[in-house]
Amino acid sequence: MMKQEVNTGMKIKTFGRHGKEGFKNLGRNGWMTFASISAVTVTLLLVGVCLALLLNLKAFGDQLESDVEISAFIDLTAKQDQQDELKESIENISGVETVTFQSKEEGLDNLIENLGDNGEVFESLKEENPLSDAFLVKTTDPQDVNDVAKQIQQLDNVQDVEFAEDTVNRLFKVLEIARNVGLALVVGLLFTAMFLISNTIKLTIVARSHEIEIMKLVGATNWFIRWPFLIEGILIGIFGSIIPIGILIYGYYYLIELIANRFPTLFIDLLPVTPFVYQLSGLLIVLGVIIGVWGSLTSMRKFLKV
Amino acid sequence: MIEMKDVWKTYNNGIKAINGIDIKIDKGEFVYIVGPSGAGKSTFMRMMYREEKATSGTIVINGKDVGKLKNKHVPKLRREIGVVFQDFKLLPRLTVYENVAFALEVIEESKANTRKRVMETLSLVNLKNKARFLPDELSGGEQQRVSIARAIVNNPHILLTDEPTGNLDPETAWGIMDILDQINNRGTTVIMATHNKDIVNTFRKRVIAIDGGLVTRDEARGEYGYEN
C-alpha cells in the first residue's frame, strides 16, 4: 500500500494549480465576472475619491485649527500699566497658552503679507494705520478658543476680539456631513460588490459541482477545494482596483499641477503626492482583496458545503 | 476491517433508512449487498465514507471511528476508500488518462508518481490503449472501467461499488466482475451493492441482504435470493 498523508501545507506546485484554476474560473462566467469587476471598480473609485477628499479636508482643518489665534484689540485709550494688567488677566484665563503683543504696525504688515499681491493696496494705509495694538492669544487646545474669546471680551480695555470662529466651525460641519454621506455610499457599494462577487462564484461552483463532488470523493482536502474559488474572488478584487488606482494617481497629479499652475495664490495645501496617493493605492488593493475574499467566503459557505 | 455496531440512520425528513445493523467485514473480503430498492443499501455504503453520518451506533473502519471523525479528517478516510457508481461520474472534458490522474492530482501526488500509477491502473483495467480518449468516445463498460481505475488508483484498502453493472449489458458486466475480482485478489476489500441475480448466483461470494434497514441474511457463499 502507498503511504498516505493528508498534506495541510501547500506546495508551490499546488499553489500554481490553484492559481490556474482560479483564472479559469474567471473565464467560465465571463459576463458575471465582468459585472463583478465593474462593481468593484465603481466602489473603489468612489472610496478612493472620497478618501482623497476627506483626508485632504481633514489635513486642511487640522492646519486651520492649529492656526486659530485670538486677536484681542486693545483700547486706544489704554495706558501702558493698563495694558500690562490686561496681559496678566488674559494669561490667567485657563486654557491660554501664549500671549504675544502685536503693535498696530506689525499687525498691518502681517495683514499685507497674508493678502499677498492684493495686499499692496493697503500699503498706503501705513501713513494712517486704522488698526489697534493687540494681544495675540493662543490656546493650548483649539477647542477652547470659543470660551477664551468670550472671557477676554469681558475684560477691561478690550476694544474687540476676533478669531476665525465661523470658518473653522463651518468647515468641521461640512467635513462631518461629507464623511457621513461618503460612508453610507461606500458601505452600500461595498455590499453590492460583495454580493455580485458572491453570485459570480456561486455560478462557478455550480458549473464545477461535478468536479467538486469527485474531489470530495477521492479525498481532496477542504482547502484544496476552496482555494481556486478564493483566488477567483481575490482576482476579481485586484482587477477591480486597477482602474480606480490609475484614475486616482493620474487625477491627483493633475489636480496638484493644476493648482500650482493656475491658482498659485490659492492657500490650499494639498497633501503631497508621495506618499499619499501610493498609500491610498495600497489601501484600495487591500480593500479590493477584502471584498473579493468576503464574496467568495459567503458563496462557499452557502454552496460548497465542505 | 469494517465493523458496524447497532447502527441507525434516520434522515431529517423522518425516513428511517437503517434500523440497527451489526456487521463485520474482514480485510480482503468480497461482499455483495443485496435487497430491494429503497432497502437502505446505498445509505449503508454512504455511511462508510462519511457521506452520511449514522444517527446512532458506531462504524469503525481500519480502527477509526468514522462517526467521530472531525470534518478535516474525512479526506484522509476517503483516501482509504474507493467509490464507484452506476453512472460512472466521469468528467466529460477530461481524457481517460486525465480522469484517472485527477484523483491523484487533487490529493497532491507528485507528477512522476501520478504518471506511473495511472498507467499501471489503466493496464489493470485494460484501457492503456485508450488513455487519450474522451469518455464520450468509450462504451459503457469502458467508462465504468475508467471510473474503477479512478477509484483504485491510489490503492485504497476498500472499494465500494454501488450497482457497478446496473447500466451495462450482461457480457460487459462480466468484464467488470473480472476486474473487481482481480482487485480483490490484490488484497482490497470489495463491497458491491447489486441487483444482478446472475452475477451473485454464479460468482459466489458472501451475501449480505438488507431489507427495511435491517440485515435479513448474511451467508458466506450466498445466493441472490430475490426474484427480479
Boltz contact constraints between the chains, C-beta under 6 A:
constraints:
  - contact:
      token1: [A, 1]
      token2: [B, 155]
      max_distance: 6.0
  - contact:
      token1: [A, 2]
      token2: [B, 155]
      max_distance: 6.0
  - contact:
      token1: [A, 4]
      token2: [B, 79]
      max_distance: 6.0
  - contact:
      token1: [A, 6]
      token2: [B, 75]
      max_distance: 6.0
  - contact:
      token1: [A, 6]
      token2: [B, 76]
      max_distance: 6.0
  - contact:
      token1: [A, 7]
      token2: [B, 108]
      max_distance: 6.0
  - contact:
      token1: [A, 14]
      token2: [B, 108]
      max_distance: 6.0
  - contact:
      token1: [A, 215]
      token2: [B, 106]
      max_distance: 6.0
  - contact:
      token1: [A, 217]
      token2: [B, 83]
      max_distance: 6.0
  - contact:
      token1: [A, 218]
      token2: [B, 103]
      max_distance: 6.0
  - contact:
      token1: [A, 219]
      token2: [B, 75]
      max_distance: 6.0
  - contact:
      token1: [A, 219]
      token2: [B, 78]
      max_distance: 6.0
  - contact:
      token1: [A, 219]
      token2: [B, 79]
      max_distance: 6.0
  - contact:
      token1: [A, 219]
      token2: [B, 107]
      max_distance: 6.0
  - contact:
      token1: [A, 220]
      token2: [B, 106]
      max_distance: 6.0
  - contact:
      token1: [A, 221]
      token2: [B, 75]
      max_distance: 6.0
